[in-house]
Amino acid sequence: MNSAAPEPVLDHERRLRAWALLSRASLDVPHSVHHALTTQDVVEAAARIASRSGDFRAARDAWAQADHDLAHIDGVGGRLLTRDDDSWPGRLADLDTLAPDAFAPVALWTRGQHRLDAYSAYTVAVVGARAATDYGIHVAADLAGELTTRGWNVVSGGAFGVDAAAHAAALRCGRPTVAVLPCGLDRLYPSQNADLFTRILDNGLIVSEYPPGEPARRDRFIHRNRLTVALSTGVVVCEAGLRSGTLNTARWAYQLGRPVAAVPGSIYSAASRGCHQLIRDGHARLATSTEDVLNILTHRAGTEPAH
């Protein structure tokens, strides 16, 4: 009796290793990886990238690292989602239409109980300052909770402040939520949100474009913002100062053509001046209620989810 695995299984494993190799390689040579994938099949592209230095030992180590990454993500109950999967979010391709440094992720490392495509149709990014005021936390919780009851899925960055409030509100309403992190999923960041991440893993999804073992770094928060926006139908900025990283998220949304709603605050509050600037510059529309947000989101989408 032939005990060899069927060819489709072998092909799947070969392609998965290739995607894992390219995912890590894209940290160092993103332009080369992008070019290889636009001209070759993933297995050929991975072989080309692995052997680009002409060093056999380096190529062997690259493949060994890919195997290690796959075993590592499996060890924490996660998986590598690739463009071969039917649950790959097609809207990520929008990133390839932007500047040369804004490529769509090669692959996504995920942990959780849900498929990513379950969130693809009606997903709203609820974002804002990490050092949020009580007002910002209250706005985020109210809007996220009410949007989930209207059939929308909440995606955010898993950070302190507005992000955490939005995730928690969705979970309280019995709805799944997606957290996009700037690090490998073996080291969920920030660690102080461990309890929240555990709840998201039980009823939602945690996503990253970074392989296991990769730490959170300043530049990776910017890339996290771009991925959060690309996964969403639109963005709601609940509270942001003029120096808030949330303004970077809003800029990505503007570039991608995603509608942006911004919630105003007191004219005396520095914590809301970023929101006021977005509205004043025409990069966001004023939102003072859930109905305002829905009107802004569905104006572009052209429809509303069933609920």
LUMTI-160014 format. One record per residue (C-alpha): residue in one letter; x, y, z. Coordinates in pm, 1 decimal, padded with zeros to 6 digits. Layout:
<atoms>
+------+----------+----------+----------+
| rest |       px |       py |       pz |
+------+----------+----------+----------+
|    A |        X |        Y |        Z |
...
+------+----------+----------+----------+
</atoms>
This chain:
<atoms>
+------+----------+----------+----------+
| rest |       px |       py |       pz |
+------+----------+----------+----------+
|    M |  00000.0 |  00000.0 |  00000.0 |
|    N |  00135.8 |  00342.4 | -00094.1 |
|    S |  00153.0 |  00557.1 |  00220.8 |
|    A |  00272.0 |  00871.0 |  00045.6 |
|    A |  00060.0 |  01179.4 |  00095.6 |
|    P | -00160.8 |  01280.0 | -00195.9 |
|    E | -00002.9 |  01531.2 | -00430.3 |
|    P | -00252.4 |  01809.7 | -00339.6 |
|    V | -00138.4 |  01786.7 |  00024.0 |
|    L |  00226.4 |  01798.4 | -00074.1 |
|    D |  00160.9 |  02093.7 | -00301.3 |
|    H | -00024.5 |  02279.4 | -00025.2 |
|    E |  00261.4 |  02226.0 |  00219.0 |
|    R |  00517.5 |  02335.3 | -00037.3 |
|    R |  00325.5 |  02652.1 | -00110.9 |
|    L |  00266.8 |  02725.9 |  00258.0 |
|    R |  00643.2 |  02701.8 |  00324.4 |
|    A |  00700.7 |  02936.7 |  00032.0 |
|    W |  00454.2 |  03192.6 |  00167.4 |
|    A |  00614.9 |  03170.5 |  00512.5 |
|    L |  00960.5 |  03228.5 |  00365.3 |
|    L |  00840.7 |  03528.2 |  00165.7 |
|    S |  00656.7 |  03672.0 |  00464.8 |
|    R |  00980.9 |  03692.2 |  00660.3 |
|    A |  01188.9 |  03798.0 |  00359.5 |
|    S |  00953.5 |  04090.6 |  00301.8 |
|    L |  01077.5 |  04242.1 |  00628.3 |
|    D |  01418.7 |  04295.7 |  00465.4 |
|    V |  01360.5 |  04311.4 |  00090.0 |
|    P |  00994.1 |  04406.1 |  00034.8 |
|    H |  01047.1 |  04540.4 | -00316.7 |
|    S |  01226.0 |  04222.8 | -00428.3 |
|    V |  00952.4 |  04003.8 | -00281.5 |
|    H |  00678.2 |  04210.7 | -00442.7 |
|    H |  00851.4 |  04197.5 | -00781.2 |
|    A |  00907.8 |  03822.3 | -00754.6 |
|    L |  00541.5 |  03760.2 | -00674.8 |
|    T |  00423.2 |  03971.0 | -00968.1 |
|    T |  00635.2 |  03772.0 | -01213.2 |
|    Q |  00644.6 |  03419.0 | -01069.9 |
|    D |  00443.1 |  03156.6 | -00886.2 |
|    V |  00488.9 |  03167.7 | -00509.6 |
|    V |  00712.0 |  02857.5 | -00496.7 |
|    E |  00937.6 |  02990.2 | -00770.3 |
|    A |  00939.2 |  03334.6 | -00610.0 |
|    A |  01042.6 |  03190.1 | -00273.4 |
|    A |  01322.1 |  02985.9 | -00430.1 |
|    R |  01446.2 |  03295.3 | -00609.5 |
|    I |  01442.8 |  03509.4 | -00296.3 |
|    A |  01605.5 |  03239.1 | -00081.9 |
|    S |  01892.8 |  03195.2 | -00327.3 |
|    R |  01937.5 |  03561.5 | -00419.0 |
|    S |  02274.7 |  03588.2 | -00242.3 |
|    G |  02411.8 |  03278.1 | -00412.2 |
|    D |  02492.8 |  03134.3 | -00068.7 |
|    F |  02362.9 |  02778.3 | -00036.4 |
|    R |  02383.8 |  02790.7 |  00342.3 |
|    A |  02180.4 |  03112.0 |  00356.1 |
|    A |  01913.5 |  02957.0 |  00132.4 |
|    R |  01898.1 |  02647.7 |  00350.6 |
|    D |  01867.3 |  02862.4 |  00662.5 |
|    A |  01584.5 |  03065.0 |  00504.8 |
|    W |  01381.2 |  02750.4 |  00441.3 |
|    A |  01458.3 |  02622.5 |  00791.8 |
|    Q |  01335.9 |  02953.8 |  00935.2 |
|    A |  01013.0 |  02921.7 |  00736.4 |
|    D |  00956.5 |  02577.0 |  00887.7 |
|    H |  01032.9 |  02717.3 |  01232.7 |
|    D |  00785.8 |  03003.8 |  01186.6 |
|    L |  00509.6 |  02766.4 |  01078.3 |
|    A |  00575.0 |  02537.0 |  01374.6 |
|    H |  00585.5 |  02837.6 |  01606.2 |
|    I |  00249.7 |  02977.1 |  01496.2 |
|    D |  00098.2 |  02629.0 |  01514.3 |
|    G |  00232.7 |  02597.4 |  01868.1 |
|    V |  00032.9 |  02900.1 |  01982.3 |
|    G | -00282.9 |  02782.5 |  01808.2 |
|    G | -00252.3 |  03005.4 |  01503.1 |
|    R | -00204.0 |  02967.2 |  01132.1 |
|    L | -00064.1 |  03139.7 |  00827.5 |
|    L | -00331.9 |  03283.1 |  00598.9 |
|    T | -00215.8 |  03320.8 |  00238.4 |
|    R | -00343.3 |  03441.8 | -00094.0 |
|    D | -00411.2 |  03077.5 | -00178.8 |
|    D | -00684.8 |  03065.7 |  00088.1 |
|    D | -01045.9 |  03135.7 | -00002.1 |
|    S | -01070.1 |  03343.0 |  00317.7 |
|    W | -00798.3 |  03585.2 |  00201.5 |
|    P | -00946.6 |  03939.2 |  00211.1 |
|    G | -00946.1 |  04063.9 | -00146.2 |
|    R | -00967.4 |  04429.4 | -00045.2 |
|    L | -00602.1 |  04414.1 |  00065.5 |
|    A | -00513.0 |  04440.4 | -00301.9 |
|    D | -00610.1 |  04807.6 | -00277.4 |
|    L | -00276.5 |  04866.1 | -00104.6 |
|    D | -00087.5 |  04774.2 | -00420.5 |
|    T | -00235.3 |  05078.9 | -00592.2 |
|    L | -00060.3 |  05318.3 | -00354.0 |
|    A |  00300.0 |  05429.3 | -00318.4 |
|    P |  00574.4 |  05170.3 | -00377.5 |
|    D |  00626.0 |  05122.0 | -00003.9 |
|    A |  00263.5 |  05032.8 |  00063.7 |
|    F |  00243.2 |  04681.3 | -00076.1 |
|    A | -00029.0 |  04448.8 |  00043.3 |
|    P |  00097.7 |  04199.9 |  00301.8 |
|    V |  00256.2 |  03887.5 |  00156.4 |
|    A |  00058.5 |  03677.1 |  00405.2 |
|    L | -00115.6 |  03716.0 |  00740.6 |
|    W | -00043.0 |  03533.2 |  01062.6 |
|    T | -00365.7 |  03478.1 |  01255.3 |
|    R | -00493.3 |  03346.8 |  01586.7 |
|    G | -00854.9 |  03304.2 |  01692.0 |
|    Q | -01179.3 |  03121.5 |  01632.5 |
|    H | -01305.0 |  03295.1 |  01318.2 |
|    R | -01225.0 |  03320.9 |  00948.7 |
|    L | -01104.9 |  03660.1 |  00834.1 |
|    D | -01341.9 |  03668.4 |  00538.8 |
|    A | -01632.6 |  03657.3 |  00785.3 |
|    Y | -01553.3 |  04024.4 |  00849.6 |
|    S | -01493.3 |  04130.9 |  00493.0 |
|    A | -01827.1 |  04287.9 |  00400.4 |
|    Y | -01911.1 |  04520.3 |  00689.2 |
|    T | -01604.6 |  04605.1 |  00893.0 |
|    V | -01543.3 |  04940.9 |  01058.6 |
|    A | -01212.7 |  05049.2 |  01209.3 |
|    V | -01280.4 |  05224.6 |  01540.3 |
|    V | -00959.1 |  05403.2 |  01633.1 |
|    G | -00820.8 |  05683.4 |  01844.8 |
|    A | -00565.8 |  05792.0 |  02099.7 |
|    R | -00390.8 |  05550.1 |  02332.5 |
|    A | -00385.9 |  05815.8 |  02605.6 |
|    A | -00758.0 |  05870.9 |  02563.9 |
|    T | -00967.5 |  06081.0 |  02797.9 |
|    D | -01278.7 |  05948.2 |  02968.3 |
|    Y | -01472.8 |  06118.4 |  02690.5 |
|    G | -01279.1 |  05933.3 |  02419.6 |
|    I | -01323.4 |  05598.7 |  02595.3 |
|    H | -01695.7 |  05662.2 |  02635.0 |
|    V | -01735.8 |  05760.2 |  02267.9 |
|    A | -01543.3 |  05454.1 |  02149.2 |
|    A | -01742.9 |  05215.4 |  02366.3 |
|    D | -02077.7 |  05365.1 |  02268.8 |
|    L | -02009.1 |  05377.3 |  01895.3 |
|    A | -01845.9 |  05034.1 |  01877.4 |
|    G | -02126.5 |  04876.6 |  02076.8 |
|    E | -02401.7 |  05038.3 |  01873.0 |
|    L | -02231.2 |  04962.2 |  01541.2 |
|    T | -02198.5 |  04594.8 |  01629.8 |
|    T | -02568.5 |  04574.1 |  01713.7 |
|    R | -02633.0 |  04714.7 |  01366.1 |
|    G | -02439.9 |  04431.0 |  01203.9 |
|    W | -02096.1 |  04587.7 |  01169.6 |
|    N | -01773.1 |  04417.5 |  01275.4 |
|    V | -01517.1 |  04620.5 |  01468.6 |
|    V | -01147.4 |  04611.8 |  01382.2 |
|    S | -00884.8 |  04806.1 |  01574.7 |
|    G | -00521.6 |  04793.2 |  01681.5 |
|    G | -00539.0 |  04623.3 |  02020.6 |
|    A | -00371.5 |  04921.7 |  02189.0 |
|    F | -00458.3 |  05106.0 |  02508.4 |
|    G | -00728.2 |  05368.4 |  02514.2 |
|    V | -00975.6 |  05388.1 |  02228.2 |
|    D | -00868.4 |  05060.0 |  02065.6 |
|    A | -00920.5 |  04856.2 |  02380.9 |
|    A | -01252.8 |  05026.9 |  02452.9 |
|    A | -01379.4 |  04947.5 |  02103.1 |
|    H | -01275.9 |  04581.7 |  02118.8 |
|    A | -01425.5 |  04537.6 |  02465.7 |
|    A | -01755.4 |  04697.1 |  02364.1 |
|    A | -01792.1 |  04463.6 |  02066.8 |
|    L | -01723.7 |  04162.5 |  02287.9 |
|    R | -01976.7 |  04279.7 |  02548.0 |
|    C | -02236.4 |  04286.5 |  02272.2 |
|    G | -02155.5 |  03925.9 |  02188.4 |
|    R | -01991.0 |  04013.2 |  01857.9 |
|    P | -01647.2 |  03906.9 |  01736.4 |
|    T | -01378.2 |  04167.3 |  01683.0 |
|    V | -01045.7 |  04179.1 |  01498.2 |
|    A | -00724.3 |  04311.6 |  01653.3 |
|    V | -00437.8 |  04398.9 |  01418.0 |
|    L | -00099.7 |  04390.2 |  01592.2 |
|    P |  00244.1 |  04532.3 |  01503.2 |
|    C |  00437.4 |  04221.8 |  01612.9 |
|    G |  00453.2 |  03844.0 |  01594.3 |
|    L |  00153.0 |  03669.7 |  01745.4 |
|    D |  00357.2 |  03473.7 |  01997.2 |
|    R |  00409.4 |  03800.1 |  02188.5 |
|    L |  00079.9 |  03985.9 |  02195.1 |
|    Y |  00136.2 |  04359.3 |  02237.8 |
|    P |  00076.8 |  04538.6 |  02465.2 |
|    S |  00115.7 |  04262.6 |  02722.4 |
|    Q | -00095.6 |  04462.0 |  02969.4 |
|    N | -00394.8 |  04388.1 |  02745.2 |
|    A | -00348.1 |  04012.8 |  02790.2 |
|    D | -00696.5 |  03960.9 |  02935.1 |
|    L | -00853.9 |  04147.5 |  02644.1 |
|    F | -00652.9 |  03945.9 |  02392.3 |
|    T | -00764.7 |  03621.8 |  02557.3 |
|    R | -01126.5 |  03726.7 |  02513.3 |
|    I | -01063.8 |  03822.4 |  02150.7 |
|    L | -00901.9 |  03483.7 |  02085.1 |
|    D | -01214.2 |  03317.7 |  02225.5 |
|    N | -01453.1 |  03524.3 |  02013.4 |
|    G | -01270.5 |  03697.9 |  01733.8 |
|    L | -00938.6 |  03711.9 |  01556.4 |
|    I | -00592.0 |  03857.2 |  01608.2 |
|    V | -00397.3 |  03933.4 |  01292.1 |
|    S | -00045.4 |  04043.7 |  01202.4 |
|    E |  00172.7 |  04057.0 |  00893.4 |
|    Y |  00477.7 |  03988.0 |  01111.1 |
|    P |  00610.4 |  03633.7 |  01164.5 |
|    P |  00639.6 |  03484.8 |  01513.0 |
|    G |  00918.1 |  03629.8 |  01724.2 |
|    E |  00907.2 |  03975.2 |  01566.2 |
|    P |  00885.8 |  04259.3 |  01821.9 |
|    A |  00674.0 |  04572.5 |  01801.1 |
|    R |  00877.0 |  04866.2 |  01665.0 |
|    R |  00791.2 |  05227.7 |  01590.7 |
|    D |  00771.5 |  05180.9 |  01212.1 |
|    R |  00555.4 |  04874.2 |  01251.4 |
|    F |  00277.9 |  05074.4 |  01413.3 |
|    I |  00248.3 |  05270.4 |  01088.3 |
|    H |  00227.4 |  04949.2 |  00888.1 |
|    R | -00026.3 |  04815.5 |  01138.6 |
|    N | -00237.1 |  05125.0 |  01074.5 |
|    R | -00234.0 |  05067.3 |  00698.8 |
|    L | -00343.4 |  04704.3 |  00743.4 |
|    T | -00622.3 |  04803.3 |  00983.5 |
|    V | -00757.4 |  05047.5 |  00725.7 |
|    A | -00720.8 |  04807.3 |  00433.3 |
|    L | -00927.6 |  04546.9 |  00617.8 |
|    S | -01207.9 |  04793.0 |  00685.0 |
|    T | -01498.9 |  04944.2 |  00496.5 |
|    G | -01442.1 |  05275.5 |  00671.9 |
|    V | -01283.4 |  05440.8 |  00973.8 |
|    V | -01417.6 |  05619.3 |  01281.8 |
|    V | -01174.2 |  05842.5 |  01471.1 |
|    C | -01313.7 |  05877.9 |  01822.7 |
|    E | -01049.0 |  06102.8 |  01974.1 |
|    A | -00706.5 |  06218.1 |  01856.7 |
|    G | -00466.8 |  06498.5 |  01934.7 |
|    L | -00254.1 |  06672.1 |  01674.5 |
|    R |  00039.2 |  06435.9 |  01739.4 |
|    S | -00167.1 |  06118.3 |  01763.7 |
|    G | -00066.7 |  05822.6 |  01548.3 |
|    T | -00435.6 |  05792.5 |  01468.1 |
|    L | -00393.4 |  06072.7 |  01215.2 |
|    N | -00166.9 |  05835.9 |  01022.3 |
|    T | -00451.9 |  05585.1 |  01016.5 |
|    A | -00684.6 |  05852.7 |  00880.3 |
|    R | -00431.4 |  05941.0 |  00609.8 |
|    W | -00416.6 |  05578.6 |  00497.6 |
|    A | -00796.8 |  05573.6 |  00482.1 |
|    Y | -00802.6 |  05891.2 |  00276.1 |
|    Q | -00546.8 |  05747.7 |  00032.5 |
|    L | -00737.9 |  05421.1 |  00001.0 |
|    G | -01068.7 |  05595.7 | -00054.3 |
|    R | -01220.2 |  05461.2 |  00267.0 |
|    P | -01472.7 |  05697.7 |  00428.2 |
|    V | -01354.0 |  05856.5 |  00751.7 |
|    A | -01579.5 |  05981.2 |  01030.4 |
|    A | -01434.9 |  06195.3 |  01308.9 |
|    V | -01601.8 |  06271.6 |  01640.0 |
|    P | -01555.5 |  06629.4 |  01764.2 |
|    G | -01471.1 |  06722.5 |  02119.7 |
|    S | -01450.7 |  07039.6 |  02320.2 |
|    I | -01275.2 |  07330.0 |  02149.6 |
|    Y | -01069.5 |  07350.7 |  02469.0 |
|    S | -00955.9 |  06987.1 |  02455.7 |
|    A | -00613.0 |  06918.5 |  02304.6 |
|    A | -00716.1 |  06552.0 |  02290.3 |
|    S | -00967.3 |  06629.8 |  02012.0 |
|    R | -00767.6 |  06873.9 |  01800.4 |
|    G | -00663.1 |  06600.6 |  01559.8 |
|    C | -01028.0 |  06517.8 |  01494.2 |
|    H | -01104.8 |  06884.3 |  01438.1 |
|    Q | -00815.5 |  06912.7 |  01193.1 |
|    L | -00934.6 |  06609.7 |  00994.5 |
|    I | -01281.7 |  06761.1 |  00965.3 |
|    R | -01150.5 |  07108.8 |  00880.6 |
|    D | -00916.0 |  06975.0 |  00609.8 |
|    G | -01189.2 |  06765.6 |  00450.2 |
|    H | -01017.2 |  06436.9 |  00532.9 |
|    A | -01305.1 |  06327.1 |  00755.8 |
|    R | -01673.9 |  06396.6 |  00795.0 |
|    L | -01828.7 |  06515.5 |  01118.5 |
|    A | -01997.5 |  06242.2 |  01322.0 |
|    T | -02188.9 |  06308.1 |  01641.9 |
|    S | -02396.4 |  05989.3 |  01654.0 |
|    T | -02410.9 |  05629.9 |  01536.0 |
|    E | -02652.7 |  05737.7 |  01264.4 |
|    D | -02397.3 |  05988.1 |  01136.9 |
|    V | -02133.1 |  05715.7 |  01123.5 |
|    L | -02366.2 |  05477.0 |  00941.5 |
|    N | -02456.7 |  05742.5 |  00687.3 |
|    I | -02088.5 |  05808.9 |  00622.2 |
|    L | -02002.2 |  05439.4 |  00593.5 |
|    T | -02295.9 |  05341.5 |  00375.8 |
|    H | -02267.2 |  05645.0 |  00151.1 |
|    R | -01959.7 |  05479.3 |  00000.3 |
|    A | -02063.9 |  05117.9 |  00048.5 |
|    G | -02409.8 |  05178.5 | -00092.1 |
|    T | -02581.4 |  04936.7 |  00144.1 |
|    E | -02618.7 |  04837.6 |  00506.8 |
|    P | -02577.4 |  04494.0 |  00667.0 |
|    A | -02878.1 |  04294.3 |  00772.9 |
|    H | -02922.7 |  04291.8 |  01148.1 |
+------+----------+----------+----------+
</atoms>
